[in-house]
């Protein structure tokens, strides 16, 4: 990560869900599901940003839950509760470019 680029916070990890290490997701994106348009995520854990990938996600009642690669137990998930979720600024540019191409092809 370049020292002059700061991650853009898109949400945070919530409480663990179940015994397999899934986590509730709080998203600050326009649509709750929009946070999953970005990969990989950066999470702020123990004073530093580290990269994580979402294995799978789904709606669970009114909540959104996700399974992160490398997190397979409730105890591991609990250690990540309240960590911020972010991306690097260039990831937003990449997504905008993909959306613009889709909009042009629809016309």
N, CA, C and O of each residue as an XYZ file, in Angstrom:
428
protein
N       0.854     -1.172      0.000
C       0.000      0.000      0.000
C       0.893      1.226      0.000
O       1.803      1.335      0.821
N       0.641      2.136     -0.905
C       1.394      3.378     -1.008
C       1.103      4.253      0.207
O      -0.022      4.294      0.706
N       2.150      4.961      0.681
C       1.978      5.768      1.885
C       1.054      6.966      1.671
O       0.482      7.479      2.632
N       0.900      7.423      0.412
C       0.040      8.580      0.167
C      -1.400      8.192     -0.135
O      -2.250      9.074     -0.264
N      -1.695      6.934     -0.248
C      -3.067      6.487     -0.487
C      -3.645      5.907      0.794
O      -3.068      5.015      1.415
N      -4.788      6.433      1.167
C      -5.476      5.923      2.342
C      -6.669      5.072      1.897
O      -7.379      5.440      0.961
N      -6.888      3.950      2.556
C      -8.051      3.128      2.213
C      -9.358      3.895      2.424
O      -9.440      4.787      3.268
N     -10.368      3.535      1.648
C     -11.703      4.122      1.753
C     -12.574      3.119      2.507
O     -12.762      1.988      2.058
N     -13.096      3.538      3.642
C     -13.895      2.647      4.481
C     -15.296      2.500      3.885
O     -15.978      3.487      3.606
N     -15.712      1.232      3.694
C     -17.023      0.909      3.115
C     -17.982      0.266      4.110
O     -19.169      0.117      3.820
N     -17.478     -0.115      5.276
C     -18.328     -0.787      6.247
C     -17.522     -1.332      7.393
O     -16.371     -0.950      7.601
N     -18.142     -2.240      8.145
C     -17.412     -2.896      9.221
C     -17.966     -4.296      9.449
O     -19.099     -4.611      9.086
N     -17.130     -5.117     10.058
C     -17.523     -6.475     10.408
C     -18.273     -6.433     11.723
O     -17.860     -5.764     12.669
N     -19.380     -7.155     11.770
C     -20.200     -7.188     12.977
C     -19.962     -8.462     13.761
O     -18.888     -9.060     13.695
N     -20.963     -8.862     14.494
C     -20.876    -10.047     15.348
C     -20.738    -11.316     14.513
O     -21.119    -11.364     13.343
N     -20.185    -12.333     15.151
C     -20.092    -13.627     14.478
C     -21.490    -14.216     14.333
O     -22.399    -13.894     15.098
N     -21.641    -15.084     13.337
C     -22.932    -15.714     13.077
C     -22.697    -17.211     12.910
O     -22.088    -17.641     11.931
N     -23.168    -17.988     13.844
C     -23.020    -19.440     13.760
C     -21.649    -19.906     14.221
O     -20.836    -19.115     14.699
N     -21.409    -21.194     14.071
C     -20.166    -21.787     14.572
C     -19.081    -21.920     13.498
O     -17.958    -22.323     13.804
N     -19.404    -21.589     12.251
C     -18.446    -21.778     11.160
C     -17.669    -20.514     10.794
O     -16.962    -20.494      9.786
N     -17.795    -19.466     11.599
C     -16.973    -18.288     11.384
C     -17.554    -17.223     10.478
O     -16.824    -16.328     10.053
N     -18.829    -17.281     10.167
C     -19.455    -16.235      9.366
C     -19.601    -14.979     10.224
O     -19.685    -15.059     11.450
N     -19.629    -13.819      9.566
C     -19.748    -12.539     10.258
C     -20.873    -11.708      9.673
O     -21.113    -11.742      8.466
N     -21.560    -10.965     10.517
C     -22.535     -9.990     10.027
C     -21.762     -8.815      9.443
O     -20.687     -8.462      9.927
N     -22.323     -8.215      8.398
C     -21.661     -7.117      7.703
C     -22.520     -5.867      7.817
O     -23.722     -5.900      7.553
N     -21.893     -4.767      8.211
C     -22.532     -3.460      8.174
C     -21.909     -2.723      6.996
O     -20.708     -2.449      6.997
N     -22.719     -2.400      5.989
C     -22.211     -1.754      4.777
C     -22.638     -0.295      4.738
O     -23.778      0.040      5.058
N     -21.705      0.570      4.340
C     -21.995      1.994      4.178
C     -22.222      2.347      2.707
O     -22.332      3.524      2.366
N     -22.293      1.341      1.838
C     -22.498      1.557      0.410
C     -23.964      1.892      0.136
O     -24.818      1.672      0.995
N     -24.268      2.430     -1.070
C     -25.640      2.803     -1.425
C     -26.612      1.646     -1.214
O     -27.660      1.808     -0.588
N     -26.257      0.486     -1.739
C     -27.055     -0.710     -1.457
C     -26.193     -1.612     -0.578
O     -24.974     -1.660     -0.737
N     -26.818     -2.310      0.328
C     -26.072     -3.167      1.249
C     -25.236     -4.186      0.477
O     -24.088     -4.452      0.834
N     -25.812     -4.749     -0.576
C     -25.101     -5.760     -1.361
C     -23.935     -5.164     -2.150
O     -23.045     -5.895     -2.586
N     -23.936     -3.852     -2.335
C     -22.892     -3.181     -3.120
C     -21.495     -3.372     -2.569
O     -20.523     -3.281     -3.319
N     -21.370     -3.632     -1.293
C     -20.045     -3.831     -0.705
C     -19.361     -5.063     -1.298
O     -18.133     -5.151     -1.303
N     -20.153     -6.009     -1.798
C     -19.592     -7.232     -2.363
C     -19.148     -7.056     -3.819
O     -18.624     -7.994     -4.420
N     -19.354     -5.860     -4.391
C     -18.828     -5.562     -5.720
C     -17.314     -5.367     -5.680
O     -16.655     -5.396     -6.719
N     -16.770     -5.170     -4.498
C     -15.350     -4.889     -4.334
C     -14.628     -6.095     -3.757
O     -15.104     -6.735     -2.820
N     -13.471     -6.392     -4.335
C     -12.636     -7.473     -3.834
C     -11.210     -7.220     -4.297
O     -11.006     -6.808     -5.439
N     -10.245     -7.448     -3.466
C     -10.329     -7.874     -2.082
C     -10.681     -6.709     -1.165
O     -10.599     -5.543     -1.551
N     -11.070     -7.051      0.044
C     -11.286     -6.054      1.086
C     -10.001     -5.889      1.875
O      -9.145     -6.774      1.897
N      -9.885     -4.745      2.518
C      -8.865     -4.531      3.537
C      -9.608     -4.446      4.860
O     -10.643     -3.785      4.945
N      -9.104     -5.095      5.880
C      -9.711     -4.925      7.202
C      -8.640     -4.380      8.144
O      -7.467     -4.746      8.075
N      -9.092     -3.495      9.021
C      -8.184     -2.884      9.983
C      -8.197     -3.737     11.235
O      -9.146     -3.706     12.018
N      -7.121     -4.502     11.412
C      -7.038     -5.491     12.479
C      -5.726     -5.312     13.234
O      -4.653     -5.356     12.632
N      -5.802     -5.114     14.519
C      -4.632     -4.969     15.388
C      -3.682     -3.875     14.899
O      -2.465     -4.062     14.876
N      -4.249     -2.737     14.510
C      -3.457     -1.568     14.157
C      -2.910     -1.514     12.752
O      -2.124     -0.621     12.434
N      -3.307     -2.454     11.891
C      -2.829     -2.402     10.505
C      -3.876     -2.961      9.544
O      -4.738     -3.751      9.928
N      -3.778     -2.532      8.291
C      -4.679     -3.007      7.249
C      -4.143     -4.317      6.701
O      -2.945     -4.448      6.450
N      -5.025     -5.281      6.516
C      -4.635     -6.533      5.854
C      -5.723     -6.951      4.875
O      -6.901     -6.645      5.061
N      -5.313     -7.645      3.847
C      -6.215     -8.044      2.770
C      -6.972     -9.319      3.130
O      -6.398    -10.271      3.660
N      -8.268     -9.320      2.835
C      -9.095    -10.526      2.997
C     -10.012    -10.658      1.781
O     -10.331     -9.676      1.110
N     -10.419    -11.875      1.520
C     -11.359    -12.136      0.432
C     -12.608    -12.799      0.998
O     -12.543    -13.590      1.939
N     -13.737    -12.461      0.407
C     -15.014    -13.053      0.794
C     -15.185    -14.358      0.029
O     -15.138    -14.369     -1.201
N     -15.381    -15.443      0.743
C     -15.625    -16.747      0.106
C     -17.047    -16.822     -0.429
O     -17.283    -17.246     -1.560
N     -17.997    -16.398      0.418
C     -19.400    -16.376      0.029
C     -20.155    -15.447      0.970
O     -19.688    -15.125      2.062
N     -21.330    -15.026      0.520
C     -22.175    -14.161      1.352
C     -23.626    -14.436      1.039
O     -23.949    -15.013      0.001
N     -24.511    -14.018      1.949
C     -25.945    -14.196      1.715
C     -26.729    -13.297      2.672
O     -26.205    -12.787      3.662
N     -28.001    -13.129      2.331
C     -28.926    -12.444      3.232
C     -29.371    -13.436      4.285
O     -29.616    -14.606      3.987
N     -29.474    -12.971      5.505
C     -29.938    -13.812      6.609
C     -30.944    -12.976      7.385
O     -30.566    -12.208      8.269
N     -32.228    -13.124      7.056
C     -33.245    -12.255      7.639
C     -33.023    -10.838      7.134
O     -32.969    -10.610      5.925
N     -32.895     -9.889      8.047
C     -32.633     -8.500      7.661
C     -31.147     -8.199      7.561
O     -30.766     -7.101      7.155
N     -30.305     -9.158      7.923
C     -28.856     -8.956      7.933
C     -28.202     -9.543      6.687
O     -28.789    -10.351      5.968
N     -26.972     -9.110      6.459
C     -26.116     -9.696      5.431
C     -24.961    -10.345      6.181
O     -24.361     -9.721      7.057
N     -24.647    -11.590      5.845
C     -23.541    -12.281      6.489
C     -22.562    -12.748      5.421
O     -22.930    -12.960      4.266
N     -21.297    -12.904      5.837
C     -20.264    -13.317      4.894
C     -19.282    -14.274      5.557
O     -19.048    -14.241      6.765
N     -18.723    -15.125      4.709
C     -17.653    -16.020      5.131
C     -16.368    -15.489      4.512
O     -16.303    -15.289      3.300
N     -15.358    -15.261      5.320
C     -14.077    -14.774      4.825
C     -13.097    -15.931      4.706
O     -13.102    -16.845      5.532
N     -12.253    -15.891      3.672
C     -11.239    -16.928      3.516
C     -10.342    -16.943      4.748
O      -9.912    -15.891      5.221
N     -10.060    -18.133      5.263
C      -9.178    -18.274      6.410
C      -9.855    -18.128      7.758
O      -9.209    -18.283      8.794
N     -11.156    -17.829      7.762
C     -11.902    -17.710      9.020
C     -12.908    -18.859      9.044
O     -13.892    -18.853      8.304
N     -12.648    -19.840      9.902
C     -13.494    -21.038      9.874
C     -14.107    -21.404     11.223
O     -14.740    -22.452     11.359
N     -13.917    -20.538     12.219
C     -14.517    -20.837     13.523
C     -15.133    -19.574     14.121
O     -14.783    -18.451     13.759
N     -16.046    -19.796     15.035
C     -16.685    -18.685     15.741
C     -15.647    -17.832     16.479
O     -15.754    -16.606     16.516
N     -14.649    -18.488     17.063
C     -13.614    -17.781     17.822
C     -12.796    -16.857     16.916
O     -12.494    -15.726     17.296
N     -12.436    -17.333     15.718
C     -11.700    -16.496     14.766
C     -12.550    -15.300     14.348
O     -12.049    -14.179     14.256
N     -13.822    -15.537     14.097
C     -14.725    -14.466     13.678
C     -14.879    -13.422     14.786
O     -14.881    -12.221     14.514
N     -15.005    -13.872     16.017
C     -15.172    -12.942     17.133
C     -13.980    -11.999     17.267
O     -14.145    -10.865     17.717
N     -12.800    -12.439     16.890
C     -11.608    -11.590     16.965
C     -11.647    -10.465     15.932
O     -10.921     -9.478     16.059
N     -12.498    -10.613     14.902
C     -12.597     -9.605     13.847
C     -13.795     -8.665     14.019
O     -13.950     -7.712     13.255
N     -14.636     -8.931     15.014
C     -15.814     -8.089     15.244
C     -15.393     -6.630     15.416
O     -14.462     -6.315     16.157
N     -16.105     -5.751     14.711
C     -15.894     -4.293     14.724
C     -14.697     -3.820     13.903
O     -14.384     -2.630     13.936
N     -14.020     -4.693     13.173
C     -12.945     -4.249     12.278
C     -13.568     -3.518     11.088
O     -14.596     -3.943     10.560
N     -12.941     -2.415     10.671
C     -13.430     -1.680      9.504
C     -13.114     -2.444      8.231
O     -12.105     -3.144      8.146
N     -13.994     -2.301      7.236
C     -13.804     -2.878      5.900
C     -13.506     -1.721      4.961
O     -14.229     -0.724      4.957
N     -12.449     -1.843      4.165
C     -12.081     -0.765      3.253
C     -11.565     -1.334      1.935
O     -11.350     -2.538      1.796
N     -11.375     -0.447      0.989
C     -10.745     -0.776     -0.285
C      -9.777      0.351     -0.620
O      -9.821      1.418     -0.008
N      -8.916      0.114     -1.579
C      -8.017      1.165     -2.053
C      -8.758      2.003     -3.103
O      -9.626      1.482     -3.802
N      -8.425      3.290     -3.221
C      -9.136      4.176     -4.151
C      -9.180      3.667     -5.593
O     -10.187      3.857     -6.275
N      -8.118      3.030     -6.066
C      -8.117      2.552     -7.459
C      -9.152      1.470     -7.709
O      -9.558      1.272     -8.854
N      -9.591      0.766     -6.679
C     -10.640     -0.238     -6.848
C     -11.967      0.422     -7.218
O     -12.768     -0.175     -7.936
N     -12.208      1.625     -6.747
C     -13.436      2.348     -7.101
C     -13.398      2.748     -8.568
O     -14.414      2.668     -9.259
N     -12.246      3.174     -9.047
C     -12.102      3.564    -10.448
C     -12.348      2.373    -11.363
O     -13.017      2.497    -12.389
N     -11.800      1.207    -10.985
C     -11.996     -0.002    -11.793
C     -13.474     -0.350    -11.898
O     -13.955     -0.688    -12.979
N     -14.195     -0.271    -10.794
C     -15.615     -0.605    -10.792
C     -16.410      0.392    -11.616
O     -17.306      0.004    -12.366
N     -16.086      1.690    -11.481
C     -16.780      2.705    -12.285
C     -16.600      2.435    -13.771
O     -17.549      2.564    -14.545
N     -15.394      2.063    -14.172
C     -15.125      1.759    -15.573
C     -15.966      0.595    -16.064
O     -16.493      0.637    -17.175
N     -16.098     -0.444    -15.251
C     -16.916     -1.602    -15.633
C     -18.379     -1.212    -15.764
O     -19.054     -1.648    -16.697
N     -18.878     -0.398    -14.842
C     -20.276      0.023    -14.902
C     -20.527      0.894    -16.121
O     -21.552      0.748    -16.787
N     -19.598      1.803    -16.420
C     -19.766      2.665    -17.601
C     -19.816      1.839    -18.873
O     -20.607      2.140    -19.767
N     -18.993      0.806    -18.977
C     -19.004     -0.060    -20.160
C     -20.346     -0.778    -20.279
O     -20.873     -0.918    -21.382
N     -20.897     -1.228    -19.171
C     -22.201     -1.893    -19.195
C     -23.295     -0.938    -19.649
O     -24.163     -1.312    -20.437
N     -23.254      0.306    -19.149
C     -24.278      1.298    -19.503
C     -24.200      1.619    -21.002
O     -25.232      1.747    -21.661
N     -23.008      1.747    -21.529
C     -22.840      2.055    -22.958
C     -23.361      0.893    -23.804
O     -24.020      1.113    -24.820
N     -23.070     -0.339    -23.391
C     -23.503     -1.490    -24.196
C     -25.024     -1.683    -24.171
O     -25.575     -2.321    -25.068
N     -25.697     -1.150    -23.174
C     -27.149     -1.270    -23.086
C     -27.850     -0.306    -24.024
O     -29.016     -0.520    -24.357
N     -27.173      0.755    -24.463
C     -27.823      1.769    -25.318
C     -27.937      1.323    -26.743
O     -28.458      2.060    -27.581
